[in-house]
Amino acid sequence: EFPSARRSELLRFLRARRGNLAQARAQYVQHLAWRSKMLPIAAKDCTEVLASGVIYSLPGEALDGSSVIVFHGPRHNPKRFATSETLKAIVHVATSAFNRRDPDDVRFTLILFAPKGTPFDLGGIAALASVMSENFPETLVSTVVFPCGRFTAMLWSMAKHFLDARTAAKVVLLTEESPPARLTQIFPVEILPTQFVPRSEIDELRRRQRERERATSSSEEGSKAVNTATAPVLVPVAAVEANEIGDPYVASSTFLACASCALLSDLTVANALAAAATAAIAAWLLSWWYRRFQDKEHAQHSNDGRGGGHSTVRTAAGAGT
């Protein structure tokens, strides 16, 4: 029925529909219609979003052989760019990465960098989940989220029970120091931006880059080109913020983003939003408790400070007499 389709592609749709042939066929027919209308998306069609650096792919591959795509949360600006523009840029980056791979091995790992201050865009998440789950099923290997604090981990531990084990296993929360050392257990350090390289690795990374540059200049005299497939991405960037996210609202935003990204390959948008809503309620309750606790702490410290101040004055007065 689909003579030009690759067997691997059809199998991905069939796996996404849990072996239901009729559902897989219907989804693939819809995908073909979407593909003929939307693809290819050229870089010139989403220049401004790409220039913002919110979404990009890394040179090389993760240690498991998958392509690596980065979503840089602080650079996401839903007020500046419409959801359709951001979505177009994400699809462009993803399809460009897929086109560089063996067509029978289309896989990617997503790095979700979401420090404190990352804007939460529920509409964007829903639109992305819809497009990716319907048109690129079974391509997401895992979503690596950092920096994560204790509230994010707590929310995830509750919400992951609403997902099947295979989907939940695709979310990797890194709660160690910032940048987390575990990143180098998932990705070669050479392909990571400096911002994501653990501090202990930066000096070694720069040494390797200098050696490559010397080797390149000696073998190709007069050429200043550096092989971006193997050269590390060393760019001046601001330091990563502390990994602890204290405000539950920020934690819930981080969690909802990572959970929704993990859902791309398996669940429907309705199920994804149901899980997100459950997490949002839990986040609200945690936030209410957390802020009440902070208010009590603040009041107690204020009372202690006033008492301590009077004691100090009395002591000083006594010493003077």
Secondary structure, DSSP 8 states (H G I E B T S, - for coil): --TTS-HHHHHHHHHHTTT-HHHHHHHHHHHHHHHHHH----GGGGHHHHHHTSEEE-SS--TTS-EEEEEEGGG--TTTS-HHHHHHHHHHHHHHHHHTS-TT---EEEEEE--TT----HHHHHHHHHHHHHHSTT-EEEEEEES--HHHHHHHHHHGGGS-HHHHTTEEE--SSSS-GGGGGTS-GGGSBGGGS-HHHHHHHHHHHHHHHHHHHHHSTT-----TTTS-B---------S----HHHHHHHHHHHHHHHHTTTS-HHHHHHHHHHHHHHHHHHHHHHHHHHHHHHHHHHHHHHHHHHHHHHHHHHHH-
